[in-house]
């Protein structure tokens, strides 16, 4: 009797000792992976009191009486959603209701595989309109159920989705965008979040012993580290997209992992074996009630297969695991294990390609750095970035360091400087603040100074046009600042051969590389016939543009309308309201900033660049030529752009010359075609992604 009464106490003691052992293991692992600061922060997250649900996620309730509803599915789906279920009907219905509520732009179908549910799920699910229901005669488990559902799929893509999830707006289309924008994408996975709003997984890591780690678990879901697209070891099968033909080629989920666990990691390794990559897609958010379907105890139930299948996984991928990070590798390193190193880029503001050519160039540089295998972080010196800007750079694989998370760059450099391979500071007003800090906190990093253009040269020319002593003094101050920074930097970038030659004379010992404007070649979709009007590209806030716009309105346009009655000039770029009112006149059309310039370039006769001062190469000319549109420009505007009058550009030094060039273009279709073709050649040769890639590859090594 005594033994019988004490046995529950003994069992309870065993459980407590085992629990304590696991807690100690977790603590040791966390210290190795996160360090003591990260571990303390993780403990605070664990014990922080939080509401059960985050209202901003708009989680659908479970306790809704069932009434039949329909899914907006297609008979010609692009995506097949496969959801295996074994009981937990309330969660399955909430998942399906979330699909009905949020839908997708892409056509999709939904296959639910009822894996012999004990609660009669199948009879209820049969009443959901549009749902394709597959009933297993006996319980097969997650792996075999997913494979069975995939075998019935009609879509180009398979999307495996757990029944204890809920979709959010745009989740499916965001995964498709990852495939569209990354030619090497083999698998894309969603950002998984808990119902309470915390991050559950932003991709996952695999260590050399086959152990796995969910990146970002319990962190704030909108933290900068989890808001950019990146390659990862694998993504959870809770929300995983793959091309159907790739899935079939691999042979589906490997049956050796039945009934479940490690099948998603195995699939990722098999995809990489084909030369493809696995991406975490932060703009696809899925709410996951982890543990509902399988529990969380790794000693019993389905969860016990987590340990059993780890051994099978290690046996299958022994050679590949040798290249994975060793157990205990700090997370900061492990998450970037597939990257060549970390590069920090800082500029005045977050780039917006629709705003100015400098933004277009910087965005292209960030994209190239990611394509070359670098882990890239961008810091706007003003500390600001909108959600849209963060998402746009995130799609390029770039982490954005901005307020409120990163209050200032010096603090970030103190914490992360020694992780950096290179730091690129854009413009002398930014580089002047941070050069000494980079040398102190990132002693092993290459210091790159991107002049964007030589400010002192532009300011000298503006002073000459305005005949201003104050502007000459400003130009001299900028000259001293820029030359000092170029002398201190390991490598400096300029955008034109003219500036490179100038600096060779001024600073013969400095290493100055040409990294010019960067443009895709769009070609000429519309022929010469039917084209009319002229376009000027550039925001009024940039002084050379403001001067050019006033010259257009005051002299060039009136002269143009004398020789070409009815012709208009379209101004495209930011324009303050006061300037709009001041410039209002017949024939001058002010459109402001637009999301896509292509429609305007596809129907205009030419663009004009009447710049009387400035420096660097002119993005407005590059943009026009990349679309096959001829350009009429001043001699200063074409400086350093390797252009020749009458061959790939028409050069006009005064008002009458602009008018004569426009008349000549309108009357000579052969000339128009020649300028169009040779302008495209100029972009391919001197301003292409390939040319910029070669420079960055040479510099970063």
N, C-alpha and C positions, 0 to 999 in steps of 0.2 A: 504493500500500500504506500509506503514511504517513497519507494522508487517511482511508482506511478504518479504520485503527486508532484514529485520534483522534476520529472522529465520535461514538462513544459518550460520550467525555469531554466533547465539546462539547454533546451533547444533555443530559448530566447537569448541566452548568453552567447551561444554559438553564432546566432544571427548578428548580435551586436558586435562581436569580435570580427566577424567577416565584414560587416559594414565598416567598422573602423579601419580594417585593412585596406578596403577599397578607397576610403577617403584619403588615407595616407598615400596610396598609389597615385590618386588623382592630384594630390598636392605636390608630390615629387615631380610628376609629369608637367604640371603647370609651372612650377619653378624653373624647370629646364626649358620649357617652351616660351614662357612669357617673362621670366625674371620675377624678382620679388615684387616690384611695383605692379606689374601686370597681374600677378597672382592676387595681391591685395585688392586690386580693382575688381577682379573677377569674383572674389569673395563678397565684396560689397554688392555686386549685381545679384549674386545668388540669394542673399538674405534681405535684399531691398523689398519692401512691401509695395506691390503693384496691383492695380485693378486686374481682375481676371481677363477682361477684354479691353482692347484699345478701340475706342469709339470711332477713331478716324479711319479704321480699316473697314467699317460697315459690315461686320461679320453677320451673316444670316443666322437666325435662331434655329435651334434643333427641335424645339417643342412646338412645331407647327403641325396641326392636324393635316393628314395627307388629303390632297385633292389633285386629280390628274392635271398635268401641265404639259406643254410642248417645248421641245428644243428647236432652235432655228438652225436646222442642219441642212446639208446639201446632198443631192444625189450624185454630184460630181465634186467630191471634197478634195481640197488640197492637203488637208491635215486630218488624220484619224486619231482621235483621242481614245486611248485604251485604259479602262479603269477596272482592275480586278477587285472583287468584294467578297468578304466572308462575314456576313452579319453586319452589325452596326448600321442598320438601315437608316436611322435618323441622320447620320453623317453622310451617307451616300446621297440621300435626297437633298441635303443642304449643298453638297458639292454640285449636283446637277442643277439645282436652282441657281447657283452662282454662274454656271455656264449659260443658263437661259437668260439671266439678267444682263451679263456683260458681253456675251457673244464674242464676235471677232469680225474684222473686215474680211479676212480670208475665209473661204468656204470650208466647213469642217463637218465631220460626222463623229458620233460618240458610240463606242462599243463598250458595254459593261459586261464583264465576265463574272457571272455569279458562281463562286467556287463552293457549291453545295452549302449555302448559308443555312444555319440552323434556325433562323428566325423568319423564314418565309419571305425573304427580301425579293426573290424573283417574281412572285405573284404581284407585288406592289409595283416593282420597276417595269413590269410589262404594260402598265397603264400610262407610262411617260411617253408622250408622243414624239416620234422621230428617233427614239433610242433603239439601237440594235442590241439585243440581249442574247448572250450566249450562256447556256446553263451547263455547268460541269456535272456529270452524273455522280462523281465523287470528288472529294477534296483533293486538289492537285497542288496547291500552294501558289505563291506569288509568281515564281519563275515560269512554271508551266502554264499558268493562267494568262500571263502577259504574252507568251509565245502563241497561245491559242487565239487570243484576240488579234494579235498582229497578223496571223495567217488569214484573217477575214478582211483585213484593211483594204480600202480602195485609194487612200490618199497617198500623195508623193512623200509625205512626212508622217511619222509616227510620233505621238506625244503620250508617253506613259504618265498617268496621273493617279495618285493615291485617292481612295475614296474619303479619307479624312482630311481633305484639302478644300479650300475655296478659292476660286479665281478672283482676280481684281481687274479693273479696266485695262485693256491693252496688253494683257499678259501674253496671249498667244501670238499676236502680231509682232511683239517685241522679239520673241524667239525666232520667228521667221526672218526678221530684219538682221539678226546676227548671222544667219546663213547667207543672206543676200549680200551683206557687207564684208564677210570674211569667206573668201573662196576656199580656205582650208578648214572650215568648220565641219567637224564630224558629229559632234554632239553639242547642244546648247541646253543649259539648265537655268531654272528660275532662281530668283532670290526668295528663299523660304523664310517666313516670319511666323512667330508664335502668335496666338490670338491676343496676347497681352501687348503686342507691338514690338517686342524684342526680336532681334535677328536670330534665326535658327541656323541658317547655313548660307554662306556666300561662296559656293564651291567647297571642295574638300581635298585634303592632302593625304597622301599615302607615303609612309616612311619605309625604310629599307627592310624592316622586319614584317611588312605587310599591315602594320597597325595604321589606323585611319584617324583623321581629325577633321571635324567640321569647322571650317574657317568662319570666324566671327561669331561663334555661338554666344548668345546672351548679350551681345554688344548692341548699341543703338543702331537701328537698321539704316539710318540715313547718314551714318558716319562716312567721312570722305574715303576711307580705306575700302568701302564696300559699294561705292557708287560708280565704279568704272568697270567696263568689260575687260576681262582678262582670261588668259589661259589658266586652267587648273588641272589637277590630277584626275578628278572625276566629279560628277554631280550626282546628287541623290536621285534614285529612281522615283521619288515622290513627284517630280515634275521634270521630265527629261524628254527632249526632242531629238530625233535622229531621222535621217532619210530612210525610207522603207527599203530601198535597194541595198543600202549599206548594211542595214540590220539583217537582211536576208543573206547577203554575202558572208557576213560573219557567222551566220547560223543561229541568230537570235541570242537570247540570254542562255548562257551555258547551263545545261541541266545538272551539272555536277554540284551546283550551288542550291539545288532544290532542297527544301521548299522556298528558302529566301536567305538573303544577306550575302554581300560581296558580289552579287550579279551585276550591280551597276558599276562598281570599280573594275570588274573584269571586262565589261563591255567597253569602258573607256580605254583600257590598255589595248584591247583588240582594235579599236578605232585608230589609236596612235600607230599601231603596227602597219596600218594602211597608209600612213603618211598624213593623216588628218589630225585635227586638234580638238580639244574639249574646252568649251568656253562657259564661263559664268556670265549670265546676262542680267545686270542689275535693274534694267527697266521692266523686266517681267517679274512681278511680285505675286507669290502664291502663299496664302495662309495655310499652315500645316499644323494640325493638332497631333503632333508627334506622340507615339505611344498608344494611341487609341486602337490601332489595328494589331499591334504586336506586343504592347507593354514595354517596360523599360528594364526588367530584371534579366540580366544576361545569364542567369543560372537555371532558368525555367522557361517553359513555353517556347514560342517561336524565337524569342530573343537569344536562346542558347546557341542557335545556329550561327550567331555572329562569331563566336570563338571557333566553332568547328570549321566554318568555311574560310576563316583566315588562314588556317593551315593548308587548305586546298589551294587557296589563292597564291600563297608563297611558293608552293610546289610547282604551280603552273608557270609563274612569272619570275622565277628565281633570277634569271639573267637580267631582266628589265629592272627588277627591284634593286639591283646593285648600283644603278644610277640614281636612285631616289635618295633623299636626305636621310642621314642616319637618325635613329630614334634619339630624341632629346635636342634635335636642332632647333634653335630659337625660331619662333613663328615668323619674325620679321625676315629671316633668311629663307625659311622653308616655303613661304608663300611666293617668293620670287626665285625659287630654285631653278625654274626653266628660263629665267631671264639672264641676260649677259651682265647686268649690273643696274644700278639705279642712277637716274639722271634727273636733276632739278632744273626747271626753267622758270624764270621770273620776268615779268613785264609789267608795265604800268597798270593795265587793266586786262580783264579776261577777253581773249580775242573773239570777235564776231565777224565771220567772213562776209556778211552782208553790209558791214559798216565801212571797211577800208581795206586797201590792198595789203597793209602791214598785217592785219588780222588774217587775211587769206594766206599770206606767206607763213606766218607763225603756225597756223592750224596745219598746214601741209608739213612743216618741220616736225610737229608733234606726231603726226601720223607716220612719217618716215622713221622716226626714232622707235616707235612701237613696232613697226614692221621689221626693223633691224634687230629686234630682240631686247630692247632696253625697257626697263620699268621706269615710266615717266611720271613725274609729279610737276604740276604747274601751280605757281603762286602768283596771284594778282597783287601788285603792290598796294592797291587801294583796299584790298581785303574783301572785295565784293564779287559775287558770282550768282547769277540767278539759277533756279532749278533747271531751266532750259539750257543754259550755258554749261552747267555741270554735266547734264545728260549728253550734250553734243560732244564735249571733250571726252566724256566717259566712253562714248562709242569708238573713240580713237585709241582707247586703252590708256587714257591719261587720268590720273588722280588729281583732283582740284583741291588745293589747300586754301581755304577761305574762312572768313568769319561765319558763325561764332566759334567753330571748332578750332581753327588756327587763328589766334588773335594777332600774331605778328611773326614775321619770318625769322628774326634772331632767335626766338625761343625754339622754333622748330629746328633750326640749324644746330642749336646746342644739343638737342635730343637725337637728331638723326644724321648729323653731318658726316660722321665716320662711315656711314653706309653708302655714301655717294661716290660714284665713279667720275661724274662731271657735273658742273654747274654752269648753266648758260644764263647770263644776265643781259637783258635786252634794253638798249638805250642808256646813254650816259647818266641820266637822272636816276635810274634804278641801280646801275652798276656802281655808281659813286657811293651809294649808301651801303652796299653789301660786300664789296670786294674784300675788305679787311676781315669781315666776319667769316666769309667763306674760307679764307686762308687760315683763320684760327680754328674754326670748328670742323672744317672738311679738308684737313691737310693733305689727304691723298687724292683729292678730286682735281681734275683738270678744270681750270678757270677759263671759260669761254665768254668773250664779250661780243655781243651782237650789236653793231652800231645801228642797224636797221637802215639808216642812211647817215651820212656825216652831217650832224646838225649844224656844226659851225659853218660848213660850206653853204648850206641852205640859208643860214642867217646872214652870212656875208653878202650873198646875192640879193636878199631882201633889203638889206641896208643900202645897197647900191641903187636898187630901184627906187626906194623911198628917200634916198639921200639923207639918212638919219644917223646922227652921231650916237644917239642912245642905242640904236640897233647895232651899230658897229661895236660898241662896248660889250653888248650881250654876245655878239658873235665871237669876240676875242675870249670872253670868259668860257664859252662852250668849247672853243678850240683848245684852251689849256686843259680843261677837264677831260675831253675826249682823248687827246694825245697822251695824257698821263695814264689813263685807263688802258689804252692800247699797249703802252709800254709795260704795264704790270701784268696784263693777261697772258696766259699761255698761248692762246690763239684768239684772234679777232676776226669777225666776219664783216665784209662789206658786200654791197649788192651790185657794184658795177666795176668793170675794169678800170675806168677813169679814176675812181676813188682808190682802188688798189695801187695804181701807179703813183697817185699823189702821196699816199702813205709810205710807199717805198722810198720816196725822196725825203720825206719828213722824218721817218723812223726806220732806217734801213735794217735795224736789227730785230724789229718786231715781226712776228709771224702773222701775216694777214692772208686770209683765205677768201675766195669768192663764193658766196652763198646767196645767189640772186633770188628774184621772185620765182615762184613755183606754180605752174599751171598745168591742168589737164588740157589736152588738145581736143576740142569739141568738134572741129570741122565746120563746114558751111552747109547747113541743111537746106537753106533757101537760096535760089539763084539770084542773079542780078536783076532780072525783070521784075518790075513792080516795086522795087525799093525806092524810098524817098526819105527825106529828113535826115537830120544829124543828131548825134547824141553826145553829151558830155557826162562823164562818170566821175563823181567825186563830191564829198561832203563840203559844205560851205565853211565848216569850222577849221579846216586846214588852210593856213594863210595863202599858199600858192594857188589853191583852188578858188578861194574867195576872190583873189585878184583876177584869175582867169574868167570867172563867172561875170564879174563886173565889166571886163573887157568885151566879153560876148554880148552882154546886154547893151553896152554903151556904143560899141562900134562895129563889131563883127556881124551881128545879126542884122542890123539895118542895112549894111552893105550887101550881105547875102540876099536879102529880100529885094534889093534893087536889080540884081542880076538873075535871081531865081524867085520870082514872085510866088508867094504862098509857102515857101519852105519854112520849116519850123526847126527849132533846136530844143531837144528834150534834156532837161537837167535831172540826173538820177543820183541821189545821195542826200544825206541829212541836210535839212534847210530850216533854220529858225523862222518863226512866223513873221518877225519884223523884216527879215530879208525877203521873204515871199512877197510881202506887200510892196516893198521898195522896188523889186524887180518885175512886178506885174506889167506886162506889155504884150502886144500882139506878136504871136510867133514863138514866144518863149514859154514852154510847157514845163512846169515844176512838178515832179512826181515824188520827191522825197526818197527815203530808203525803201527798196522793194526786195521781196524774198528771192526773186529769180530774174536775172537780167536777160536771160536768153531770148524771151519773146521780143524784147526791144531790139536786140542786136540782129535778130533774124529778119527784121523788116526795114532797118535803117540803111541809108546809102553809105554812111561812114560815121566814125566818131572823130571828135576834134579834141586836141590837147593844147590849147593856147597858153602854155605856162611861160611866165616871164622870169621866174626865179624858182629855186628848189634844188634838190640834190638827189642822188640815188637813181634808180631806174623807176619808171612810172607804171604802176599797176594798171592804170586806166588803159594804157597802150597795150600791155600784155593781155588784159582781159579781152579787148576788142580783137586782137590778132588771133587769140586762141579760139575765137568763134568765126574766124575767116573774114572779119570785117576790116576794110581798109581804114587807115588813120591819117588825118591831116594834123601835123604837129609843128611846134616851134623847134628851132635848132637845139635849144636847151632841153626841151622835153625828150628828145631822142638821144641825148648824151649818154654814152656808155651802153647803149642798147644794141650795138652792132647792126644798125639800120642804115640804108642807103637811099637817098632821095630818088624817086622814080622807079626803084626796084622793089622795095617792100614797104615804103612809106612815102607820103608826099609832105615835104617840108615847106612851111610857110612862115616867113619872118614878120609879116605885117598884115593889116586888115585886108588890103587888096589881094594879097597872096592867098589868104584863106578863101576868099570869094572865088578867085580864079581856079583854085584847086577843086572846089566843090563843083564848079561848072564843068571842068575837065572830066571829073569822075562821072558825072551824070551823062555826059555825051559819049563816053568811051568805055563800052562794056569790056573790051579786051584788056584795057588798063586795069579796070576794076578787078577782073579775074586774076590778072597777074599779081596785083598787090595782095589779094586775098590768099592766093596759093603761097607766095613767098613769105607772107606774114606768118602763116601756119608753120612753114619750115623754120622760121626764126625761133618760134616758141619751142619746137621739137629740139632744136640744136642747143639753145642757150638757156631756156627757162623751164625745162621739163623736170618731172619728178626724178628721172634717172640721173640728171646732172646734179641735182641737190643731194640725192642719195649717195653718189660717189664722193662728194665733198665730206658729208657727215661720216661716212664709213672710213675715209682716210683720216679724219681728225680724231675720231673716237677709238679707232684701232680694233 
